[in-house]
Amino acid sequence: MDRISTGIIVFDQILSGGLPKGSTILLAGRPGTGKTILAHQIMFQNTGNDDKALYLTTLSEPQIKIMRFQQEFSFFDIDKVQKSIFYKDLGGVLRKEGPTQAIKLIDNYLKEYQPKMVFVDTIKTFADIIPDSMKFREFITDLTIQLTAWGCTTILLGEYSEGDIENRPESAITDGIIYLYGTEEKKHQKRYLRVLKMRGTDHSNGEVVFKISKDGFNVYPRLTSTVLSQDIAQYKERVSSGIPKLDQLMGGGIPKASTTLVTGPSGSGKTMLALSFVLAGIKSGIITVFVSFEENPVQTINNFLQIGQDIRPYIEQGMLHVIYVSPVELDVDEHVYRIQKFVHKVGAGRLIIDSISSFEVGMSDKIKYTDHIWGLTDYFKSHGVTVLLTHEMQTTSTISALTKHGVSFVADNLLLLTFKEEDKDLNRYLRIVKMRGSSHSTGLKELIIDGTGVSIH
């Protein structure tokens, strides 16, 4: 099947390559969800030279307003307007002469411009003018047959909710349905996209997050927890944690391409243990990515200096990449995708996230939070990247409450840090709770943090 690119790489992947050529697509959503922007981004992507598009407005926004607002986006090319992109208004004919004459006018435009793509903004106007459901169904059928006969790929925009779509005649007649919607959260609005239907082609199900920027739609793929090509022999290989005694207790180190979760209350040494893992990687020639949601790069560099290590040369050499995202600005869907892309871009073999507790705070849907962590770890596991995650536990109890929302189950290896007040001192302790497929010590060991780093008594 021939495809038409949307101009959005991730969206094309969701559609298994793009929109089916010659199909009729219903682009639905409530007002303000981004339908017009997405339609224009697709239109400008697919026009030029002999590839023409016809954008038909009805009784919605005036053409001059549509063009004025769309010019703010980088994909808008004024040179294409009236050369390969033609804006035409059906509103006057609809008001004075009705839908039948509008169909004839569309046919005249098709003969005159011979477009490859046609956009109707909005189809709901016709539904309002033709209140009889059967007559409207006949109208939509005639319109789609007419456009298909001319070989056009057609996108019909409609202001419908998801509940409306189920009962609309155009939903049954069109070949595909793309639904845009949003939810209001405490800090900002979240926008989602779902492909509800696409005849004759495979596509990814489920909601995906998108944002609208000056470049138009930025779509972030949904994480799925599927290990595609993990090498069992690779998993048997061990990498150093940076703490020799801990490597010994773990039976030779951390299994490569596994996920280690370090959990404990504030001040128990989670970040310092993570720094040891970072140092072990970069000193052995492994490109490492350190993602922090709690301390900016200056603070991270200072933390290393406190244990006698200057990481600035490693950063300059490209062996260590420190990424900081403020928890206030954190959008989990977006930044998980960006982390994936960045790790691949630099060819990293180790990834440290300090801490995933910020993920938990940044997502109102806690089931989705667990799915994201699972999908993230399985994704890197299948690509041979060894991952270490830190997580803040709200209690100093030992095994009773390691992590919330089942996150401890996701990790291959689980280290529990805690501390006890003994006499006048506060002593830190470490216990290896689990290591999948590996023998290990289960005893409680004292954790020492001083000017030389982390060690086990």
C-alpha positions, -999 to 999 in steps of 0.1 A, spaced: 0 0 0 13 34 -10 17 58 19 16 95 25 39 109 52 24 130 79 58 148 83 60 135 118 84 106 122 69 90 152 33 95 139 44 77 106 57 49 127 24 46 146 7 44 112 32 18 99 46 42 74 20 70 70 -16 75 59 -29 51 32 -28 69 -1 -63 76 -16 -80 70 18 -106 92 35 -96 101 71 -117 117 98 -96 139 120 -118 144 151 -115 162 184 -130 189 205 -123 226 196 -87 236 205 -72 201 204 -50 209 174 -69 195 144 -62 225 121 -25 225 130 -21 188 123 -40 191 90 -18 220 78 14 202 88 4 171 68 -6 194 39 26 214 37 46 181 40 29 167 8 27 196 -16 51 211 -41 57 210 -79 29 189 -93 16 177 -59 -13 201 -51 -37 203 -21 -71 219 -18 -81 233 17 -119 238 18 -134 258 46 -171 258 55 -187 280 82 -159 277 107 -129 301 109 -124 325 80 -96 316 57 -77 348 65 -76 339 102 -66 303 95 -37 314 73 -26 341 97 -24 317 127 -7 289 107 20 313 95 34 311 130 46 275 125 79 267 108 63 242 84 42 270 68 57 280 34 41 311 19 55 303 -15 33 272 -18 1 292 -12 -19 297 -45 8 276 -63 4 241 -48 -19 249 -19 -53 264 -27 -77 277 0 -114 278 -11 -145 287 9 -177 267 7 -195 288 33 -213 312 9 -227 284 -13 -237 264 18 -257 293 32 -274 303 0 -277 272 -21 -272 242 2 -251 210 2 -260 199 -33 -245 229 -49 -215 227 -25 -208 192 -40 -209 206 -75 -185 234 -65 -161 209 -50 -162 190 -83 -153 221 -102 -124 227 -79 -112 192 -84 -113 196 -122 -95 230 -120 -67 221 -96 -65 183 -97 -52 180 -62 -36 150 -46 -50 159 -12 -82 175 -1 -90 189 34 -126 198 46 -127 221 76 -151 212 90 -174 183 80 -196 190 110 -210 221 92 -226 198 67 -240 176 95 -256 207 111 -271 218 77 -284 183 70 -301 173 102 -316 141 87 -292 113 95 -300 92 64 -296 122 41 -263 132 57 -250 96 53 -259 98 16 -242 131 13 -210 118 29 -210 87 8 -214 108 -24 -186 131 -13 -161 103 -5 -169 85 -38 -164 118 -57 -130 124 -40 -119 88 -43 -127 88 -80 -103 117 -84 -76 97 -65 -75 122 -36 -63 115 -1 -90 133 19 -89 145 55 -122 156 71 -119 177 102 -147 174 128 -155 188 162 -165 156 179 -159 140 213 -151 103 215 -187 96 224 -199 115 194 -177 95 170 -193 62 179 -226 74 166 -215 95 136 -223 82 100 -189 96 88 -172 72 113 -185 42 94 -179 56 59 -144 69 64 -113 46 61 -96 59 92 -102 79 124 -76 99 142 -88 113 175 -72 142 194 -80 151 230 -66 166 261 -67 165 299 -62 192 324 -36 184 350 -24 206 379 7 220 361 -2 219 325 -25 205 298 -17 170 285 -25 163 248 -31 129 235 -36 113 201 -52 79 192 -57 61 159 -92 46 164 -94 30 129 -73 26 98 -86 2 71 -63 -21 53 -32 -14 73 -17 -22 107 -12 6 132 -3 10 169 -32 11 193 -34 32 225 -29 68 233 3 87 227 13 121 240 19 150 217 29 186 222 25 216 199 55 238 194 66 263 167 75 233 146 40 219 149 32 185 163 58 166 184 46 131 190 61 109 217 57 71 213 40 50 239 64 27 258 57 -10 256 74 -36 278 87 -60 252 122 -74 252 130 -80 215 165 -93 212 182 -98 246 213 -119 244 214 -145 273 252 -148 270 254 -110 274 233 -111 306 258 -135 321 286 -109 317 292 -88 348 300 -51 351 315 -34 381 293 -13 405 324 7 414 325 -8 449 347 -39 450 332 -54 481 297 -49 467 308 -66 434 319 -96 455 286 -97 474 268 -97 441 286 -127 428 310 -108 405 292 -75 398 260 -64 382 248 -85 353 252 -65 321 221 -51 304 201 -56 337 183 -30 357 193 -22 393 170 -3 416 186 14 446 159 24 472 161 39 506 152 70 526 167 104 521 203 105 532 209 68 531 235 71 503 215 64 471 231 91 450 266 84 462 262 47 452 250 59 418 281 81 415 303 51 421 285 33 393 291 63 370 328 64 378 333 27 373 318 30 338 337 60 325 370 48 339 365 15 321 358 33 288 320 30 288 301 60 277 277 69 305 245 90 307 236 104 342 201 119 343 192 139 374 158 153 383 170 166 417 205 182 413 217 204 384 250 197 366 270 221 389 257 203 420 265 169 404 301 180 396 304 192 432 292 158 445 320 141 426 345 166 439 335 157 475 348 122 470 380 134 453 369 130 416 368 157 390 345 145 362 348 177 341 375 161 318 352 131 312 324 155 303 346 174 279 358 141 263 322 129 258 325 99 281 300 113 306 268 132 297 250 149 326 213 157 319 193 178 343 155 183 341 137 203 368 109 183 384 87 214 379 91 211 341 91 173 339 68 157 314 75 120 318 63 109 283 84 135 266 116 130 286 115 92 286 115 95 248 143 121 248 164 99 271 160 69 247 171 90 217 200 105 235 214 72 248 214 59 213 229 91 199 259 90 221 262 52 221 260 49 259 264 16 277 253 28 311 223 49 321 217 63 356 184 80 366 184 98 399 156 94 408 125 78 395 106 93 424 103 124 402 86 103 376 61 92 402 53 128 412 51 139 376 24 113 366 -11 114 381 -18 79 367 2 56 389 -5 25 368 8 43 338 39 53 359 47 16 366 41 8 329 66 35 319 93 23 342 87 -13 330 88 -2 293 119 19 299 139 -8 315 129 -35 291 137 -12 262 173 -6 274 177 -42 283 170 -53 248 196 -28 236 224 -39 259 224 -9 282 230 -14 319 206 7 340 207 19 376 177 37 391 174 54 425 142 57 444 134 75 476 116 54 502 94 73 526 101 50 556 132 36 572 117 2 577 136 -26 560 116 -50 537 81 -41 545 77 -11 522 104 -9 495 87 9 467 51 19 458 31 9 428 50 -24 422 82 -7 409 105 -30 429 91 -59 408 103 -43 376 140 -43 386 163 -73 381 184 -63 410 172 -46 442 195 -29 467 179 -16 500 197 12 518 188 22 553 203 38 584 202 32 622 209 55 651 235 37 673 247 55 704 253 90 691 261 79 655 239 75 625 252 44 606 242 35 570 235 -1 559 230 -20 526 212 -52 518 210 -70 485 173 -80 484 173 -97 451 193 -105 419 174 -124 393 191 -155 381 222 -150 403 234 -160 438 242 -132 461 247 -122 498 216 -113 517 233 -100 548 231 -65 562 264 -47 555 276 -13 568 279 13 541 308 38 546 307 72 528 338 94 532 361 117 512 373 88 491 339 76 480 317 46 490 329 14 506 314 -16 525 327 -24 560 
